[in-house]
Amino acid sequence: MMKFPALLYAGLFLSRRQAAPTTAANLTARAQSLVPSGVIINHCTVPGVVALTFDDGPFIYTSRVLDHLDRYGARATFFVNGENWSRGIADPSRPWPEILRRMDHSGHQIGSHTWSHADLSTVSPQVRQYQIRRLENALRIVLGKSPTYLRPPYASCNQECLDDMQRMGYHVINFDVDPKDFLYQRPGEIQAAMDNFSGALDAGWWGDSFLVLSHDSLPQTAEALVPHMLEEIRQRGYRAVTVGECLDDPRENWYRWE
């Protein structure tokens, strides 16, 4: 994970009336979303919630993350890749399709993190479209649907990228809490990421809701950071929800079925 670059964030609350582009067919299947497109969304709008998000999976540690979420009755969002840590997420001979189906059946949200973790600000428009569409196709094979939410790899989506994501009907989601779990994966180090998470909740920079970055591809995150975050959320009286829920977006808007 690279350092979070400075990115333009247009006023979310002023833009909530912008609906994501949608086809006539989609209008019959999806409510019109009030979540804006063409901007980077860093913050939740629903109070009293924590939206845990996990990038770079599915991977061998994802099932452990799902076990923790099940135990707490929590919901989260997984921004998945088609070929990053794992290979061929639609391959029925691999564990990834079953993990994706478990996410979906458990009520978690599945979003796009591109096919192979490309920096969407630096690739050509053709490569950008390939990165999005190939993952969509793989998820349709496994789940029968594709996402309308996307987390850009490296938190990088310049204006050209944002324009393309708007045309493709995506809400671009970053975060306001980063525990930096990718820095603390050697034994004994993960406490620093736990402290970063708890400190962000203490500080409350963005009010009383939080949009949190982490990675289900990392062992110490799966084993130690996730249960710590869930216990902190429970003890502080927050609800652990999906990104769609933290933006007050109905579930039918999270996916396309065409």
Backbone hydrogen bonds, N-H to C=O, Kabsch-Sander energy under -0.5 kcal/mol:
donor,donor_aa,acceptor,acceptor_aa,energy
7,L,5,P,-0.5
10,A,8,L,-0.5
15,S,11,G,-1.1
15,S,12,L,-0.6
16,R,12,L,-0.7
18,Q,15,S,-2.5
27,L,23,T,-1.7
28,T,24,A,-0.7
28,T,25,A,-0.7
29,A,25,A,-0.6
29,A,26,N,-1.2
30,R,26,N,-2.7
38,G,170,Y,-0.5
40,I,8,L,-0.5
41,I,39,V,-0.5
41,I,172,V,-2.8
42,N,40,I,-0.6
45,T,246,C,-2.5
46,V,246,C,-2.1
48,G,208,D,-1.6
49,V,46,V,-0.6
50,V,239,R,-2.9
51,A,210,F,-3.1
52,L,50,V,-0.9
52,L,241,V,-0.5
53,T,212,V,-1.7
54,F,77,T,-2.4
55,D,214,S,-2.4
56,D,79,F,-1.0
62,T,59,F,-1.6
65,V,61,Y,-1.6
66,L,62,T,-2.4
67,D,63,S,-2.1
68,H,64,R,-1.9
69,L,65,V,-2.3
70,D,66,L,-2.6
71,R,67,D,-2.2
72,Y,68,H,-1.6
73,G,69,L,-0.7
73,G,70,D,-1.0
74,A,69,L,-2.5
75,R,240,A,-1.7
77,T,52,L,-2.2
78,F,109,Q,-3.0
79,F,54,F,-2.6
79,F,77,T,-0.6
80,V,78,F,-0.9
80,V,111,G,-2.3
81,N,57,G,-2.8
82,G,114,T,-0.7
82,G,115,W,-0.8
83,E,115,W,-3.7
84,N,86,S,-1.0
85,W,56,D,-0.7
89,I,82,G,-1.2
91,D,88,G,-2.2
94,R,91,D,-1.9
99,I,95,P,-1.9
100,L,96,W,-2.6
101,R,97,P,-2.4
102,R,98,E,-2.3
103,M,99,I,-2.4
104,D,100,L,-2.3
105,H,101,R,-2.9
106,S,102,R,-1.9
107,G,104,D,-1.5
108,H,103,M,-2.1
109,Q,76,A,-2.3
111,G,78,F,-2.9
111,G,109,Q,-0.5
112,S,149,Y,-2.6
113,H,80,V,-2.2
115,W,131,Q,-0.8
120,L,118,A,-0.9
120,L,156,S,-0.5
122,T,119,D,-1.5
123,V,119,D,-1.3
128,R,124,S,-2.7
129,Q,125,P,-2.3
130,Y,126,Q,-2.2
131,Q,127,V,-2.7
132,I,128,R,-1.6
133,R,129,Q,-3.1
134,R,130,Y,-2.5
135,L,131,Q,-0.8
136,E,132,I,-2.2
137,N,133,R,-2.5
138,A,134,R,-1.9
139,L,135,L,-2.5
140,R,136,E,-2.2
141,I,137,N,-1.8
142,V,138,A,-1.7
143,L,139,L,-3.4
144,G,139,L,-0.7
144,G,140,R,-1.3
145,K,139,L,-0.7
146,S,256,R,-2.4
148,T,254,W,-1.9
150,L,171,H,-2.8
151,R,112,S,-2.9
155,A,152,P,-2.0
156,S,153,P,-1.6
157,C,155,A,-0.6
162,L,158,N,-2.9
163,D,159,Q,-2.6
164,D,160,E,-2.0
165,M,161,C,-2.8
166,Q,162,L,-2.3
167,R,163,D,-2.1
168,M,164,D,-2.0
169,G,166,Q,-1.1
170,Y,165,M,-3.0
171,H,148,T,-2.6
172,V,39,V,-0.7
172,V,170,Y,-0.5
173,I,150,L,-3.2
173,I,171,H,-0.6
174,N,41,I,-3.2
176,D,211,L,-2.3
177,V,211,L,-1.9
183,L,180,K,-1.7
184,Y,181,D,-1.4
189,E,186,R,-2.4
192,A,189,E,-2.0
193,A,190,I,-0.5
194,M,190,I,-2.0
195,D,191,Q,-2.7
196,N,192,A,-2.1
197,F,193,A,-2.3
198,S,194,M,-2.6
199,G,195,D,-2.8
200,A,196,N,-1.8
201,L,197,F,-1.9
202,D,198,S,-2.3
203,A,199,G,-2.5
204,G,200,A,-2.1
205,W,200,A,-0.5
207,G,204,G,-1.8
210,F,49,V,-1.7
212,V,51,A,-2.6
212,V,210,F,-0.5
213,L,177,V,-2.7
214,S,53,T,-0.7
216,D,55,D,-0.8
217,S,55,D,-0.6
218,L,215,H,-1.1
222,A,218,L,-2.0
223,E,219,P,-2.4
224,A,220,Q,-2.3
225,L,220,Q,-1.9
226,V,221,T,-2.7
228,H,224,A,-1.6
229,M,225,L,-2.8
230,L,226,V,-2.6
231,E,227,P,-2.3
232,E,228,H,-2.5
233,I,229,M,-2.6
234,R,230,L,-2.3
235,Q,231,E,-2.9
236,R,232,E,-2.1
237,G,234,R,-1.2
238,Y,233,I,-2.1
239,R,48,G,-1.4
241,V,50,V,-1.9
241,V,239,R,-0.7
246,C,242,T,-2.2
247,L,243,V,-1.2
248,D,245,E,-1.6
249,D,244,G,-3.0
253,N,250,P,-2.2
254,W,251,R,-1.9
256,R,146,S,-2.9
